[in-house]
Amino acid sequence: MSLSRHLLLRASRSPWLARQLSERAFFRRAVRRFMPGEDLDAALAAAADLARDGIGSVLTQLGEQVTSRDEAAGVRDHYLRVLEEIRRRELPTEISVKLTHLGLDLNPRACLQDLLALAARAAAAGSFLWIDMEESRYVDATLELFQAVRAAHTGVGVCLQAYLRRTPTDLEALLPLGPAIRLVKGAYNEAPGVALPKKRDVDAAYAVLAGQLLERAAQGEARAVFGTHDVGLIARLRERALAVGAAPGAYEVHMLYGIRVAEQRALQSEGVPVRVLISYGTHWFPWYIRRLAERPANVWFVVRHVLG
Ligand SMILES: Cc1cc2nc3c(=O)[nH]c(=O)nc-3n(C[C@H](O)[C@H](O)[C@H](O)COP(=O)(O)OP(=O)(O)OC[C@H]3O[C@@H](n4cnc5c(N)ncnc54)[C@H](O)[C@@H]3O)c2cc1C
């Protein structure tokens, strides 16, 4: 991992830096590149705009590692409202949640109950519930809760991170469920014993895992979602899909709001379903720094705002 990425990922965990930077006007302006606004209405409006162009979306309220059950219950209630709005506005929109935002650290059983309530509401709204993957210490609990919810509802999927050394085994264990999997490279600061430290190894691991998912998707045995902006990788996956008989509509590409917008539209127009993950909320600091870490050029984007 590059030094700048390592330092940025460490910075993302600093409450001091979060306090220092979050109120600065230049920083708030820079964040707008990746976020239509802090409140739900802005996110729903962006989802409606995308829908007019035939592009689906996934909404996620920023936040993680809440410290009280009341906060977690507030997050659950918020997402229940989001699903109600999706239903009412007839949006092609799904939601994605972080389990530590729903109190996983405090009470895994209560977290499971909240997930079950969200999955039921998502089904009623014609929507879908995604579960994000956080740091490696949460993977066991996340997969356990995912499987528990999946046993009761089909409209739930989970994210897997290609950089983790354990992911091939996790994918193998999940495939018999006919699961919905969103495969990403992985965004956190992990030890080399846990996650592949070299980007080219992560890219290679991603291609192998994606190939397995594509084969299942071709048989209608998985919902395969590629959460990536790596257009070279996507092009290779599309060739692989053709080779295993997976039609363009048999897999999806999900990208983050504001990144690779032209490619999002091009893929959609070529028959590959695209969804855009729209984040919103006031707790954007750690999330935004992870976005900077993914592409050092983004740091210059911020610096230009400071100078400009
Ligand atoms: C829909 C979605 C859901 C995700 N969910 C999770 C999750 O639950 N858990 C998790 O750990 N990670 C998650 N991630 C983040 C993921 O792990 C990567 O950190 C992120 O997607 C960057 O990797 P990449 O696959 O785009 O490829 P990279 O090889 O990092 O990037 C490929 C190219 O895409 C462009 N690009 C990538 N990132 C940025 C950026 N931030 N700004 C501008 N351009 C960029 C650049 O041009 C870059 O060269 C998610 C990503 C997406 C798209």
The ligand as a MOL file (V3000), in Angstrom:
LIG
                    3D

  0  0  0     0  0            999 V3000
M  V30 BEGIN CTAB
M  V30 COUNTS 53 58 0 0 0
M  V30 BEGIN ATOM
M  V30 1 C -20.9140 0.6620 -5.2220 0
M  V30 2 C -19.7300 0.5460 -4.3260 0
M  V30 3 C -19.8740 0.0480 -3.0600 0
M  V30 4 C -18.7710 -0.0820 -2.2100 0
M  V30 5 N -18.9250 -0.6460 -0.9870 0
M  V30 6 C -17.8320 -0.9050 -0.2360 0
M  V30 7 C -17.9220 -1.6310 0.9800 0
M  V30 8 O -19.0230 -2.0190 1.4350 0
M  V30 9 N -16.7740 -1.8980 1.6710 0
M  V30 10 C -15.5430 -1.4900 1.2140 0
M  V30 11 O -14.5290 -1.7870 1.8480 0
M  V30 12 N -15.4330 -0.7710 0.0770 0
M  V30 13 C -16.5340 -0.4710 -0.6470 0
M  V30 14 N -16.3850 0.2410 -1.8220 0
M  V30 15 C -15.0950 0.8910 -2.1570 0
M  V30 16 C -14.1500 -0.0800 -2.8440 0
M  V30 17 O -13.6640 -1.0140 -1.9260 0
M  V30 18 C -12.9450 0.6800 -3.4480 0
M  V30 19 O -12.2310 1.3160 -2.4230 0
M  V30 20 C -13.3180 1.7110 -4.4830 0
M  V30 21 O -14.3680 1.2830 -5.2940 0
M  V30 22 C -12.0880 2.0610 -5.3870 0
M  V30 23 O -11.6650 0.9360 -6.0840 0
M  V30 24 P -12.0350 0.6490 -7.6270 0
M  V30 25 O -12.6080 -0.7200 -7.6950 0
M  V30 26 O -12.9030 1.7110 -8.1520 0
M  V30 27 O -10.6630 0.5230 -8.3710 0
M  V30 28 P -9.3400 1.3880 -8.3780 0
M  V30 29 O -8.3450 0.5470 -9.0770 0
M  V30 30 O -9.0330 1.9150 -7.0120 0
M  V30 31 O -9.7320 2.5960 -9.2830 0
M  V30 32 C -9.9190 2.4670 -10.6890 0
M  V30 33 C -10.0790 3.8530 -11.2720 0
M  V30 34 O -11.3400 4.3860 -10.8710 0
M  V30 35 C -11.2220 5.7460 -10.5540 0
M  V30 36 N -11.5020 5.9530 -9.1220 0
M  V30 37 C -11.5540 5.0280 -8.1530 0
M  V30 38 N -11.8510 5.5780 -6.9700 0
M  V30 39 C -11.9790 6.8820 -7.2040 0
M  V30 40 C -12.2920 7.9870 -6.3820 0
M  V30 41 N -12.5190 7.8560 -5.0860 0
M  V30 42 N -12.3410 9.2040 -6.9590 0
M  V30 43 C -12.1320 9.3860 -8.2820 0
M  V30 44 N -11.8350 8.3660 -9.1140 0
M  V30 45 C -11.7600 7.1390 -8.5830 0
M  V30 46 C -9.8050 6.1490 -10.8580 0
M  V30 47 O -9.7280 6.6600 -12.1590 0
M  V30 48 C -9.0400 4.8600 -10.7670 0
M  V30 49 O -7.8990 4.8810 -11.5450 0
M  V30 50 C -17.4960 0.3720 -2.6640 0
M  V30 51 C -17.3430 0.8730 -3.9550 0
M  V30 52 C -18.4290 0.9610 -4.7870 0
M  V30 53 C -18.2360 1.4970 -6.1720 0
M  V30 END ATOM
M  V30 BEGIN BOND
M  V30 1 1 1 2
M  V30 2 1 2 3
M  V30 3 2 2 52
M  V30 4 2 3 4
M  V30 5 1 4 5
M  V30 6 1 4 50
M  V30 7 2 5 6
M  V30 8 1 6 7
M  V30 9 1 6 13
M  V30 10 2 7 8
M  V30 11 1 7 9
M  V30 12 1 9 10
M  V30 13 2 10 11
M  V30 14 1 10 12
M  V30 15 2 12 13
M  V30 16 1 13 14
M  V30 17 1 14 15
M  V30 18 1 14 50
M  V30 19 1 15 16
M  V30 20 1 16 17
M  V30 21 1 16 18
M  V30 22 1 18 19
M  V30 23 1 18 20
M  V30 24 1 20 21
M  V30 25 1 20 22
M  V30 26 1 22 23
M  V30 27 1 23 24
M  V30 28 2 24 25
M  V30 29 1 24 26
M  V30 30 1 24 27
M  V30 31 1 27 28
M  V30 32 2 28 29
M  V30 33 1 28 30
M  V30 34 1 28 31
M  V30 35 1 31 32
M  V30 36 1 32 33
M  V30 37 1 33 34
M  V30 38 1 33 48
M  V30 39 1 34 35
M  V30 40 1 35 36
M  V30 41 1 35 46
M  V30 42 1 36 37
M  V30 43 1 36 45
M  V30 44 2 37 38
M  V30 45 1 38 39
M  V30 46 1 39 40
M  V30 47 2 39 45
M  V30 48 1 40 41
M  V30 49 2 40 42
M  V30 50 1 42 43
M  V30 51 2 43 44
M  V30 52 1 44 45
M  V30 53 1 46 47
M  V30 54 1 46 48
M  V30 55 1 48 49
M  V30 56 2 50 51
M  V30 57 1 51 52
M  V30 58 1 52 53
M  V30 END BOND
M  V30 END CTAB
M  END
